[in-house]
Amino acid sequence: MVQTTVVLGLLAGILMLINAKTTGQQWKGVQVGLKQMLQTVPLLVAAFILGGMIEVLVPAEFVEQWLSAQAGLRGILLGTLGGMILAMGPYAAFPIVGSILAAGGGLGTLVALLTSWGISALNKAPFEIGFMGARFFAYKFVFSIPFCVAAGLLAHFLEVAVL
């Protein structure tokens, strides 16, 4: 986490220097960034609290039986289904997934969940149907499920064999 913060800080500093030499509006960029931060902080706080509550409330037996590496295909299928119904943005989804990981969730389950959340989430259905049609949505949805399961299986086998 520290490494990521340092890299992002360096990139921000470099972009400020470039902006100072080209447009001279580096402080306007800082103001816009701070405004976005102030709008996002309450959401992040709520998301991290939600993630912490899930980590505390979900029994360890449930995670071990249904979501861990020992759950195998069952966990991967549950992760795929969970990703489809996880109707929230990354600010809320990643703390939840991180909580499942901290509670003992398996790599295959989490990869299937995140893959499904990214490409098969049902909360995007109205937009996809509205802009691209029901046929497109149906094909994309049906063909993405095996991909999510395959990604989870690959991650599961890597976790079991390598890690």
Contacts in CASP RR format, 6 or more apart in sequence:
PFRMAT RR
TARGET T0000
AUTHOR 0000-0000-0000
METHOD contacts of the structure
MODEL  1
MVQTTVVLGLLAGILMLINAKTTGQQWKGVQVGLKQMLQTVPLLVAAFIL
GGMIEVLVPAEFVEQWLSAQAGLRGILLGTLGGMILAMGPYAAFPIVGSI
LAAGGGLGTLVALLTSWGISALNKAPFEIGFMGARFFAYKFVFSIPFCVA
AGLLAHFLEVAVL
16 26 0 8 1.000
16 30 0 8 1.000
17 26 0 8 1.000
19 25 0 8 1.000
19 26 0 8 1.000
19 29 0 8 1.000
20 26 0 8 1.000
40 91 0 8 1.000
43 91 0 8 1.000
43 92 0 8 1.000
44 91 0 8 1.000
46 92 0 8 1.000
47 91 0 8 1.000
47 92 0 8 1.000
47 94 0 8 1.000
47 95 0 8 1.000
47 96 0 8 1.000
48 95 0 8 1.000
50 92 0 8 1.000
50 95 0 8 1.000
50 96 0 8 1.000
51 95 0 8 1.000
51 96 0 8 1.000
51 98 0 8 1.000
51 99 0 8 1.000
52 95 0 8 1.000
52 99 0 8 1.000
54 96 0 8 1.000
54 99 0 8 1.000
54 100 0 8 1.000
55 99 0 8 1.000
55 100 0 8 1.000
55 102 0 8 1.000
55 103 0 8 1.000
58 99 0 8 1.000
58 100 0 8 1.000
58 103 0 8 1.000
60 103 0 8 1.000
60 104 0 8 1.000
63 100 0 8 1.000
63 103 0 8 1.000
63 104 0 8 1.000
63 105 0 8 1.000
64 70 0 8 1.000
64 71 0 8 1.000
64 104 0 8 1.000
65 71 0 8 1.000
66 74 0 8 1.000
66 75 0 8 1.000
66 78 0 8 1.000
67 75 0 8 1.000
67 78 0 8 1.000
67 79 0 8 1.000
67 100 0 8 1.000
67 103 0 8 1.000
67 104 0 8 1.000
67 105 0 8 1.000
67 106 0 8 1.000
67 109 0 8 1.000
68 75 0 8 1.000
68 104 0 8 1.000
68 105 0 8 1.000
68 106 0 8 1.000
68 109 0 8 1.000
69 105 0 8 1.000
69 106 0 8 1.000
69 107 0 8 1.000
69 108 0 8 1.000
69 109 0 8 1.000
69 156 0 8 1.000
69 159 0 8 1.000
69 160 0 8 1.000
71 78 0 8 1.000
71 106 0 8 1.000
71 109 0 8 1.000
72 108 0 8 1.000
72 109 0 8 1.000
72 156 0 8 1.000
73 153 0 8 1.000
75 106 0 8 1.000
75 108 0 8 1.000
75 109 0 8 1.000
75 112 0 8 1.000
76 108 0 8 1.000
76 109 0 8 1.000
76 112 0 8 1.000
76 149 0 8 1.000
76 152 0 8 1.000
76 153 0 8 1.000
76 156 0 8 1.000
77 112 0 8 1.000
77 149 0 8 1.000
78 109 0 8 1.000
79 109 0 8 1.000
79 110 0 8 1.000
79 112 0 8 1.000
79 113 0 8 1.000
79 116 0 8 1.000
80 112 0 8 1.000
80 113 0 8 1.000
80 115 0 8 1.000
80 116 0 8 1.000
80 120 0 8 1.000
80 145 0 8 1.000
80 148 0 8 1.000
80 149 0 8 1.000
80 152 0 8 1.000
81 116 0 8 1.000
82 113 0 8 1.000
82 116 0 8 1.000
82 117 0 8 1.000
83 112 0 8 1.000
83 113 0 8 1.000
83 114 0 8 1.000
83 116 0 8 1.000
83 117 0 8 1.000
83 118 0 8 1.000
83 120 0 8 1.000
83 121 0 8 1.000
84 116 0 8 1.000
84 117 0 8 1.000
84 120 0 8 1.000
84 121 0 8 1.000
84 122 0 8 1.000
85 121 0 8 1.000
85 122 0 8 1.000
86 93 0 8 1.000
86 96 0 8 1.000
86 113 0 8 1.000
86 117 0 8 1.000
86 121 0 8 1.000
87 121 0 8 1.000
87 122 0 8 1.000
87 123 0 8 1.000
88 96 0 8 1.000
88 123 0 8 1.000
93 114 0 8 1.000
93 117 0 8 1.000
97 110 0 8 1.000
97 113 0 8 1.000
97 114 0 8 1.000
98 110 0 8 1.000
100 109 0 8 1.000
100 110 0 8 1.000
100 113 0 8 1.000
101 110 0 8 1.000
106 156 0 8 1.000
106 159 0 8 1.000
107 152 0 8 1.000
107 155 0 8 1.000
107 156 0 8 1.000
107 158 0 8 1.000
107 159 0 8 1.000
107 163 0 8 1.000
108 152 0 8 1.000
108 153 0 8 1.000
108 154 0 8 1.000
108 155 0 8 1.000
108 156 0 8 1.000
108 159 0 8 1.000
109 152 0 8 1.000
109 156 0 8 1.000
110 155 0 8 1.000
111 151 0 8 1.000
111 152 0 8 1.000
111 154 0 8 1.000
111 155 0 8 1.000
111 156 0 8 1.000
112 148 0 8 1.000
112 149 0 8 1.000
112 151 0 8 1.000
112 152 0 8 1.000
112 155 0 8 1.000
115 147 0 8 1.000
115 148 0 8 1.000
115 151 0 8 1.000
115 152 0 8 1.000
116 144 0 8 1.000
116 145 0 8 1.000
116 148 0 8 1.000
119 140 0 8 1.000
119 144 0 8 1.000
119 147 0 8 1.000
119 148 0 8 1.000
120 141 0 8 1.000
120 144 0 8 1.000
120 145 0 8 1.000
120 148 0 8 1.000
125 137 0 8 1.000
125 141 0 8 1.000
128 136 0 8 1.000
128 137 0 8 1.000
128 140 0 8 1.000
129 136 0 8 1.000
129 137 0 8 1.000
END
